[in-house]
Amino acid sequence: MARTRNTTVVVKRVQMDLPPRSLERLQRLQDVTEAASYAEVMRNALRLYEAMIAETEAGREIMIKSKDGLTPLHLFSA
């Protein structure tokens, strides 16, 4: 007999005020990624942001590869 586990996921609601341009960017990202919600866009963005920070903290460079070669992506420059 299969067992099921009751798990409770604790969720915290976060409300943000965004300027019009930021909201447009969020909407565009939802459209191009076909995300189901703004929350999905934000979760994906946080995962990507965390990964990029982890790589730069480890001393690695983020590179963009094109047909012309590699170009460093400087997102976190001072």
PATOR-425627 format. One line per field, with one value per residue: residue number from 1; x, y, z of N, C-alpha, C in turn; residue in three letters. Coordinates in pm, whole numbers, plus 50000, padded with zeros to 5 digits. Example, Ala and Ser with C-alpha at 12.3 -4.5 7.8 and 13.67 -1.06 7.14 Angstrom:
k: c(1;2);
npx: c(51319;51285);
npy: c(49431;49775);
npz: c(50780;50708);
capx: c(51230;51367);
capy: c(49550;49894);
capz: c(50780;50714);
cpx: c(51320;51290);
cpy: c(49670;50003);
cpz: c(50780;50787);
r: c(ALA;SER);
//
This chain:
k: c(1;2;3;4;5;6;7;8;9;10;11;12;13;14;15;16;17;18;19;20;21;22;23;24;25;26;27;28;29;30;31;32;33;34;35;36;37;38;39;40;41;42;43;44;45;46;47;48;49;50;51;52;53;54;55;56;57;58;59;60;61;62;63;64;65;66;67;68;69;70;71;72;73;74;75;76;77;78);
npx: c(50084;50061;50207;50113;50236;50154;50235;50317;50341;50488;50396;50476;50327;50426;50424;50480;50568;50596;50765;50626;50790;50934;50727;50640;50866;50854;50610;50678;50880;50725;50563;50751;50873;50665;50559;50346;50266;50337;50471;50602;50784;50938;51042;51201;51378;51507;51640;51820;51963;52080;52247;52421;52546;52671;52857;53018;53115;53274;53486;53460;53395;53114;53020;52925;52850;52895;52872;53095;53271;53371;53229;53274;53029;52937;52774;52776;52951;53143);
npy: c(49883;50219;50500;50821;51140;51399;51720;52043;52347;52642;52961;53292;53596;53854;54189;54426;54750;54865;55063;55189;55109;54890;54711;54669;54533;54302;54195;54150;53956;53751;53695;53619;53398;53235;53202;53104;53287;53602;53542;53304;53400;53562;53368;53217;53417;53475;53232;53230;53467;53406;53194;53325;53507;53327;53208;53430;53501;53285;53344;53320;53410;53534;53458;53559;53381;53417;53411;53553;53513;53509;53716;53899;53922;54178;54210;54268;54470;54720);
npz: c(50000;49912;50067;50168;50240;50453;50395;50496;50345;50415;50338;50262;50208;49994;49925;49673;49562;49243;49003;48693;48470;48571;48621;48359;48263;48421;48331;48061;48091;48198;47980;47772;47886;47929;48181;48449;48635;48803;49032;48967;48778;48947;49125;48949;48865;49107;49154;48938;48990;49240;49158;48981;49153;49329;49156;49083;49335;49380;49229;48957;48613;48439;48118;47788;47508;47168;46807;46746;46949;47300;47550;47842;48100;48288;48556;48825;48881;49049);
capx: c(50000;50141;50186;50123;50278;50097;50337;50265;50434;50462;50410;50467;50287;50508;50364;50581;50530;50690;50743;50569;50889;50964;50610;50648;50971;50800;50510;50748;50944;50621;50521;50852;50904;50537;50539;50205;50236;50450;50545;50691;50892;51023;51116;51305;51477;51586;51732;51926;52042;52162;52350;52519;52623;52756;52968;53110;53181;53374;53594;53437;53336;52999;53054;52824;52912;52830;52952;53220;53357;53321;53229;53239;52906;52968;52649;52795;53068;53129);
capy: c(50000;50341;50597;50963;51223;51534;51821;52179;52445;52774;53064;53429;53689;53974;54289;54522;54861;54873;55171;55136;55041;54760;54626;54630;54431;54180;54142;54098;53830;53649;53660;53547;53269;53165;53171;53104;53399;53688;53469;53210;53482;53603;53251;53187;53525;53458;53118;53275;53568;53333;53119;53421;53558;53218;53192;53544;53492;53178;53394;53288;53513;53496;53494;53545;53322;53448;53363;53631;53476;53525;53851;53896;53989;54246;54247;54306;54559;54836);
capz: c(50000;49903;50174;50132;50351;50458;50417;50498;50291;50472;50235;50313;50104;49983;49837;49629;49476;49133;48907;48569;48385;48631;48597;48218;48252;48482;48238;47944;48130;48211;47844;47694;47950;47943;48323;48487;48725;48840;49136;48898;48722;49058;49174;48850;48871;49229;49134;48847;49062;49338;49086;48929;49267;49376;49062;49094;49465;49369;49145;48817;48530;48357;47981;47683;47389;47041;46693;46743;47061;47436;47607;47984;48141;48415;48622;48965;48889;49137);
cpx: c(50089;50106;50195;50159;50208;50210;50272;50374;50394;50493;50392;50433;50377;50441;50470;50515;50637;50661;50692;50669;50924;50849;50607;50752;50922;50698;50576;50815;50841;50578;50625;50889;50781;50515;50391;50167;50359;50535;50643;50810;50990;51104;51230;51416;51565;51684;51850;52019;52134;52276;52460;52606;52718;52878;53067;53182;53290;53489;53578;53377;53217;53029;52934;52897;52829;52916;53086;53314;53289;53333;53192;53110;52930;52838;52672;52918;53039;53136);
cpy: c(50124;50436;50737;51040;51357;51631;51958;52272;52580;52877;53200;53520;53812;54067;54392;54632;54873;54995;55110;55059;54902;54662;54579;54520;54298;54114;54081;53965;53718;53602;53574;53412;53181;53119;53185;53227;53486;53617;53370;53284;53519;53485;53215;53291;53511;53342;53159;53374;53501;53258;53211;53475;53450;53200;53307;53544;53385;53219;53364;53407;53455;53547;53474;53493;53358;53393;53434;53598;53497;53670;53840;53974;54047;54296;54309;54394;54676;54963);
cpz: c(50000;50016;50118;50257;50343;50487;50410;50447;50349;50365;50300;50196;50111;49885;49802;49548;49369;49048;48776;48483;48441;48611;48452;48197;48308;48388;48114;47975;48145;48073;47773;47755;47964;48087;48356;48570;48745;48945;49073;48837;48833;49113;49079;48853;48994;49216;49045;48917;49165;49270;49034;49041;49319;49286;49073;49228;49465;49276;48997;48744;48455;48216;47889;47560;47267;46929;46684;46858;47195;47481;47753;48011;48280;48478;48758;48983;48982;49056);
r: c(MET;ALA;ARG;THR;ARG;ASN;THR;THR;VAL;VAL;VAL;LYS;ARG;VAL;GLN;MET;ASP;LEU;PRO;PRO;ARG;SER;LEU;GLU;ARG;LEU;GLN;ARG;LEU;GLN;ASP;VAL;THR;GLU;ALA;ALA;SER;TYR;ALA;GLU;VAL;MET;ARG;ASN;ALA;LEU;ARG;LEU;TYR;GLU;ALA;MET;ILE;ALA;GLU;THR;GLU;ALA;GLY;ARG;GLU;ILE;MET;ILE;LYS;SER;LYS;ASP;GLY;LEU;THR;PRO;LEU;HIS;LEU;PHE;SER;ALA);
//
